[in-house]
Amino acid sequence: MRPGPPDPSMHICLYKHDPKVEVTLRILGAYQKAFEKAGHRTLVLDHKMAGFTPEEARLFARRFVEFKADFALCYGFSAMPRINGGFFFRKHNIPLIMLCFENPFFGLNRELIDEIQAHPDHYHFFIWDTCYLDLLRKLFRNCHPIAHAAQTASSHEEGEETPLPLEKQVSFVGHIPDFMSMRKERLETGNPLNGMIDEILGKKMMSPGENLFDLIRTEYGSRPEIDFLDPSLHKNLIYPVYAEGLGMYRLMLLNGLEGFDLHYYGEGSWNAAHIAFHPSVDYVDELPRVYRTTAVNIDIPPFQSVDSIDNRFFDAAAAGGLLLTRDSRSLGSIYPERSSIVYDTVDDLKERIQYFLDHPAERERVAAQLQSCVIQHHTYDHRVSYILNTLCP
């Protein structure tokens, strides 16, 4: 990496993988726009290059060499496959920045750990959850905190939105994973940690705000397989708790909100008379309107988010919507008045919703505060500046 302050015309490669969920590409696309807005040049490499003809591959290879990238950026470990026996970006002496907005251990294995530890200056991690950040720092040198961000356009700048009338009391935007099928498959494959998984899920359903790692350390810390630096523990224990727990908890919470005008935007539906079901909405053109025309939006973060803030918080706030979410230390650093927008149990959430429905002026005040906070300090423009200043102080 170049010494000194960020060059105003840095060259940045972005690797866009074949995603399991589209949000990862939206995040990379937002970073690309922010880098270009800041005056930097970008070049996109993606998984579709595998289908290039020999001539297309030759022309792109020439373009890549002539681009002379200062660094590359990717989501997780997606840009670390072996190519011709070596790791592509290190082979070309290009430092790689990895954005980690989910458990980084899901993508790790022994080969990658050995590679990164052998060449630490080539790899830089920006991690959204402080608990995972602390763990990764025990393995690797260059690990930094980062939070999600909001993507704003000129028409969405603070104070410029056209006022819209409220159309709904409560909305949730997301999905409910098929946790019953996941559990059936897990039991059939004979995961040796099945008993522990079910016990942890039961405890988390009763106390969703409890730190997942602390719970595991307290209840099972003496067992030899509990090694949080071992990727296999995260794949065999943390992932099932995350994936199954996400569906279980979201379903329980939404079903518990009887008595409200509740709208669900996402895939699937189930038998719940108090819920109006809608298909998924377009992230850019439709989602901001949902947030702005709902009195109270709710966020139900996954259990893997130990101490972090969901991207839904930033999207809703930037759009001018009020959002209630689960508490975390990180939230306090973003919004000091967090006690007014956090909940722990279903009953707690119902009380918060009713309070803001009964006090519209307070709802508007908090929503305006959240919007101002996010737009002034937490857009992708701010994140790009932070990354560059971290790497090139």
Buried (B, 14 or more C-beta within 10 A) or exposed (E): BEEEEBEEEBBBBBBBBEBEEEEBBBBBBBBBBBBEEBEBBBBBBBEEBEEEEEEEEEEBEEEBEEBEBBBBBBBBBBBBEEEEEEBBBBEBEBBBBBBBBBBBBBBBEEEBBEBBEEEEEBBBBBBBBBBBBBBBBEBBEBBBBBBBBBBBEEEBEBEEBEEEEEBBBBBBBBBBBBBEEBBEEBEEEEBEBBEBBBBBBEBBEEEBEBBBBEBBEEBBEEEEEBEBEBBBBBBBBBBBBBBBBBBBBBBEBBBBBEEBBBBBBBEEEEEBEBBBBBEBBEBEEEBBBBBBBBBBBBBBBBBBBBBBBBBBBBBBBBBBBBBBBBBBEBBEEBBEEBEBBBBEBBEEBBEBBBEBBEEEEEBBEBBBBBBEBBBEEBBBBBBBBBBBEBBBE
